[in-house]
Amino acid sequence: MAISISIPFSLVFFNLCLNKYIPSHNASAIVFSKSDPSYPSLYRAYMRNSRFSTNSTPKPAVIITPLEESHVSAAVICTQKVGFHLKVRGGGHDYEGLSYVSDEPFFLLDMFNMRSISVDIANEMAWVEAGATLGELYYNIWQRSNVHGFPAGVCPTVGAAGHISGAGYGNMLRKYGVSADQVVDAKIVDVNGKILNRQAMGEDLFWAIRGGGAASFGVVLAYKVKLVSVPETVTVFRVERFLGDNSTTDIAFKWQSVAPATDNGQESVHEDDFATHAGKQPNDA
């Protein structure tokens, strides 16, 4: 049963509880209260929306920075015992502040320390912990292979777990689907503090944390993802048009018929397809 008590006493009981579940570690080393000199920098480190950095923004009573899976389990159990909400933050690309702002008393579980990535090229798989970013995942894959990738977003500082749990849209969407389509296993801490893999959590929960927003169902520790094949050399281009240019809507309209043919190579797309539909003759300057 959760106990409703004042914040100072809650923190005392919370730390006592953590020490019970983390006996071989100093639990205070991963817990930062508002009086701690490191608290402000920790709170702002993964905040991407500066509107929440004001003095009036409701802030967590403590920030918990787990170093291993057992710390996450302890945080979930002990937060419930003192009757607080628990917010989970990964890369911080949560512009609504849902992962680190609340009108109710809450603790912040910041996963940034748990960011290990294990890439298995032979089996075309990778385990990525919740605190890792997409850029770190891409870099680790690239270090081991230049013909493998993972279909996800283009911003390297986005948290991998948050991205995948919300489906994960990226440039390889048409060919490989969303990031969640490549998830083959996961580890999650449930409401009871138990660590579950895909088999233990069941297919319903496994389905939910691949697009339904995992923080609604528990704390994701890591995802196991399938790597996909990518060309050794790719071409990246950018075309800019402005609304005042009458050809803008023509080009956008034409792109809808051209784009589906680009998945299996660019050879079927010719510049004349764009030029004639934009009101120009082929090869016009």
C-alpha positions as CSV (number, residue, x, y, z in Angstrom):
1,M,0.0,0.0,0.0
2,A,1.3,3.5,-0.9
3,I,1.8,5.9,2.0
4,S,0.9,9.6,1.6
5,I,3.5,11.6,3.6
6,S,5.3,14.9,3.2
7,I,8.1,15.2,0.7
8,P,11.1,15.4,3.1
9,F,9.9,12.3,5.0
10,S,9.2,10.6,1.6
11,L,12.7,11.1,0.5
12,V,14.1,9.6,3.7
13,F,11.8,6.5,3.3
14,F,12.7,6.3,-0.4
15,N,16.4,6.2,0.3
16,L,15.9,3.6,3.0
17,C,13.9,1.5,0.6
18,L,16.6,1.8,-2.1
19,N,19.3,0.7,0.3
20,K,17.2,-2.3,1.1
21,Y,16.9,-3.3,-2.6
22,I,20.5,-2.2,-3.6
23,P,22.5,-3.6,-0.6
24,S,25.8,-3.9,-2.4
25,H,25.8,-0.3,-3.6
26,N,25.5,3.1,-2.1
27,A,22.0,4.0,-3.3
28,S,22.6,7.7,-2.5
29,A,25.2,7.8,-5.4
30,I,22.4,7.5,-7.9
31,V,19.8,9.8,-6.2
32,F,20.0,13.6,-6.5
33,S,17.7,15.8,-4.5
34,K,17.0,19.5,-5.2
35,S,19.6,20.4,-2.6
36,D,22.4,18.6,-4.4
37,P,24.7,20.8,-6.4
38,S,24.4,18.5,-9.4
39,Y,20.6,18.6,-9.5
40,P,20.2,21.7,-11.8
41,S,22.7,20.4,-14.5
42,L,21.2,16.9,-14.4
43,Y,17.7,18.2,-14.8
44,R,18.6,20.4,-17.8
45,A,21.1,18.0,-19.4
46,Y,18.5,16.2,-21.5
47,M,15.8,19.0,-21.7
48,R,15.2,19.9,-25.3
49,N,12.4,22.5,-24.6
50,S,13.8,25.5,-22.7
51,R,10.3,26.6,-21.7
52,F,10.5,24.0,-18.9
53,S,13.7,25.4,-17.4
54,T,11.9,28.2,-15.6
55,N,11.6,28.5,-11.9
56,S,7.9,28.0,-12.0
57,T,8.1,24.6,-13.8
58,P,7.2,21.7,-11.4
59,K,10.3,19.7,-10.9
60,P,11.0,16.2,-9.7
61,A,11.6,15.8,-5.9
62,V,14.7,13.7,-6.9
63,I,16.5,12.6,-10.0
64,I,17.4,8.9,-10.1
65,T,20.2,7.9,-12.4
66,P,20.4,4.1,-12.5
67,L,23.6,2.3,-13.4
68,E,22.2,-1.2,-13.9
69,E,18.9,-3.0,-14.2
70,S,18.5,-3.7,-10.5
71,H,18.5,0.0,-9.8
72,V,15.6,0.5,-12.1
73,S,13.6,-2.3,-10.4
74,A,14.4,-0.7,-7.0
75,A,13.3,2.7,-8.2
76,V,10.0,1.4,-9.4
77,I,9.2,-0.5,-6.2
78,C,10.3,2.3,-3.8
79,T,8.6,5.1,-5.7
80,Q,5.3,3.2,-5.3
81,K,5.9,2.7,-1.6
82,V,6.2,6.4,-1.0
83,G,3.2,7.3,-3.2
84,F,5.0,9.3,-5.9
85,H,4.6,9.3,-9.7
86,L,7.7,8.1,-11.6
87,K,8.6,9.8,-14.9
88,V,11.1,8.1,-17.3
89,R,13.5,10.1,-19.5
90,G,15.7,8.9,-22.3
91,G,17.1,11.2,-24.9
92,G,14.9,14.1,-23.8
93,H,13.3,14.8,-27.2
94,D,10.0,15.2,-25.4
95,Y,9.0,18.7,-26.3
96,E,5.8,18.5,-24.2
97,G,7.8,17.7,-21.1
98,L,5.8,14.6,-20.4
99,S,8.9,12.7,-19.2
100,Y,10.1,15.3,-16.7
101,V,7.2,17.6,-15.7
102,S,4.2,16.9,-13.6
103,D,1.7,18.7,-11.5
104,E,1.8,15.8,-9.0
105,P,4.7,15.0,-6.7
106,F,7.1,12.9,-8.8
107,F,10.5,11.4,-9.2
108,L,12.5,11.4,-12.5
109,L,14.2,8.2,-13.6
110,D,16.8,9.4,-16.0
111,M,18.2,6.5,-18.1
112,F,21.3,8.3,-19.6
113,N,23.8,6.1,-17.8
114,M,22.4,2.9,-19.3
115,R,23.4,3.4,-22.9
116,S,25.4,0.3,-23.9
117,I,25.0,-1.1,-27.4
118,S,25.9,-4.7,-28.5
119,V,26.0,-5.3,-32.2
120,D,26.0,-8.9,-33.6
121,I,26.7,-8.6,-37.3
122,A,26.8,-12.3,-37.9
123,N,23.2,-12.6,-36.8
124,E,22.3,-9.1,-37.9
125,M,21.0,-8.1,-34.5
126,A,21.7,-5.5,-31.9
127,W,20.8,-4.9,-28.3
128,V,20.4,-1.2,-27.4
129,E,19.8,0.1,-23.9
130,A,17.2,2.7,-23.1
131,G,19.7,5.5,-22.5
132,A,21.4,5.3,-25.8
133,T,20.7,7.7,-28.7
134,L,20.0,6.9,-32.3
135,G,23.4,8.5,-33.3
136,E,25.2,6.1,-30.9
137,L,23.3,3.2,-32.4
138,Y,24.1,4.2,-35.9
139,Y,27.8,4.7,-35.1
140,N,28.1,1.3,-33.4
141,I,26.6,-0.4,-36.4
142,W,28.9,1.5,-38.8
143,Q,32.0,0.5,-36.8
144,R,31.2,-3.1,-37.5
145,S,29.7,-3.0,-41.0
146,N,29.1,-0.5,-43.8
147,V,26.3,-2.5,-45.4
148,H,24.0,-2.7,-42.4
149,G,21.8,-0.1,-40.8
150,F,18.7,0.4,-38.7
151,P,15.5,2.2,-39.9
152,A,14.9,5.1,-37.6
153,G,15.0,8.9,-37.5
154,V,17.6,11.3,-38.7
155,C,18.3,13.2,-35.5
156,P,21.3,11.6,-33.7
157,T,20.4,12.9,-30.2
158,V,17.0,11.3,-30.1
159,G,16.7,8.6,-27.4
160,A,16.6,5.2,-29.1
161,A,14.1,3.6,-26.6
162,G,11.6,6.5,-26.7
163,H,11.9,6.6,-30.5
164,I,11.2,2.9,-30.9
165,S,8.5,2.8,-28.3
166,G,6.6,5.5,-30.3
167,A,7.0,3.5,-33.5
168,G,10.0,5.3,-35.0
169,Y,9.7,7.0,-38.4
170,G,12.7,7.5,-40.6
171,N,14.0,7.7,-44.2
172,M,13.8,4.0,-44.8
173,L,10.1,3.8,-43.8
174,R,8.8,2.7,-47.2
175,K,11.4,-0.1,-47.6
176,Y,11.7,-1.4,-44.0
177,G,8.7,0.1,-42.1
178,V,9.0,1.9,-38.8
179,S,11.7,1.1,-36.2
180,A,9.3,-0.9,-34.1
181,D,8.8,-3.4,-37.0
182,Q,12.4,-4.5,-36.5
183,V,12.2,-5.2,-32.7
184,V,12.5,-8.9,-31.9
185,D,12.9,-8.8,-28.1
186,A,12.9,-6.4,-25.2
187,K,13.6,-6.1,-21.5
188,I,11.2,-4.2,-19.4
189,V,10.6,-3.5,-15.7
190,D,6.9,-3.9,-14.9
191,V,4.9,-2.2,-12.2
192,N,5.9,-4.8,-9.7
193,G,9.6,-4.2,-10.3
194,K,10.1,-7.5,-12.2
195,I,12.4,-7.6,-15.2
196,L,10.7,-9.3,-18.1
197,N,11.8,-10.3,-21.6
198,R,9.5,-10.9,-24.5
199,Q,8.6,-14.4,-23.4
200,A,7.9,-13.4,-19.8
201,M,5.9,-10.3,-20.6
202,G,3.7,-11.9,-23.2
203,E,2.8,-10.9,-26.8
204,D,0.2,-8.3,-25.8
205,L,2.6,-6.2,-23.7
206,F,5.4,-6.8,-26.3
207,W,3.1,-5.4,-29.0
208,A,2.2,-2.4,-26.8
209,I,5.7,-1.3,-26.2
210,R,6.4,-1.2,-30.0
211,G,4.4,1.9,-30.9
212,G,2.1,2.5,-27.9
213,G,4.6,4.5,-25.9
214,A,6.4,2.2,-23.5
215,A,6.3,4.5,-20.5
216,S,2.6,3.8,-20.2
217,F,3.3,0.1,-19.5
218,G,6.6,0.0,-17.6
219,V,10.3,1.0,-17.9
220,V,12.0,-0.3,-21.0
221,L,15.6,-1.4,-20.2
222,A,16.6,-2.4,-23.7
223,Y,15.4,-3.4,-27.2
224,K,16.8,-6.1,-29.4
225,V,16.5,-5.0,-33.0
226,K,17.1,-6.6,-36.4
227,L,19.6,-4.8,-38.6
228,V,18.7,-4.2,-42.3
229,S,20.8,-4.2,-45.4
230,V,21.9,-0.8,-46.8
231,P,24.0,0.2,-49.9
232,E,27.7,0.6,-49.2
233,T,27.4,4.0,-51.0
234,V,24.4,6.3,-50.8
235,T,23.5,9.6,-52.4
236,V,21.9,12.3,-50.3
237,F,20.3,15.4,-51.9
238,R,18.1,18.3,-50.9
239,V,15.8,20.3,-53.2
240,E,14.4,23.6,-51.9
241,R,11.4,25.5,-53.3
242,F,9.5,28.4,-51.9
243,L,5.7,29.0,-51.7
244,G,6.0,32.0,-54.0
245,D,7.3,29.8,-56.7
246,N,4.3,28.6,-58.8
247,S,6.1,25.3,-59.6
248,T,6.2,24.2,-55.9
249,T,2.8,22.5,-55.9
250,D,3.5,21.0,-59.3
251,I,6.7,19.4,-58.1
252,A,5.0,18.1,-54.9
253,F,2.2,16.6,-57.0
254,K,4.6,14.9,-59.4
255,W,6.7,13.6,-56.4
256,Q,3.7,11.6,-55.3
257,S,3.8,9.5,-58.5
258,V,7.6,9.4,-58.7
259,A,8.4,8.5,-55.0
260,P,7.0,5.0,-55.0
261,A,9.4,4.0,-57.8
262,T,12.5,5.0,-55.8
263,D,12.6,2.3,-53.2
264,N,14.5,-0.2,-55.4
265,G,16.9,2.4,-56.9
266,Q,17.0,5.8,-58.4
267,E,17.7,4.6,-61.9
268,S,14.0,4.8,-62.9
269,V,13.6,8.4,-61.9
270,H,14.7,10.9,-64.6
271,E,15.1,14.7,-64.2
272,D,12.8,15.2,-67.2
273,D,9.9,13.8,-65.0
274,F,10.3,16.8,-62.7
275,A,11.2,19.4,-65.4
276,T,8.2,18.9,-67.6
277,H,5.8,18.9,-64.7
278,A,7.3,22.1,-63.3
279,G,6.5,24.1,-66.4
280,K,10.0,23.7,-67.9
281,Q,11.2,21.8,-70.9
282,P,13.8,19.1,-70.4
283,N,17.4,20.5,-70.0
284,D,16.2,24.1,-69.7
285,A,18.4,26.2,-67.4
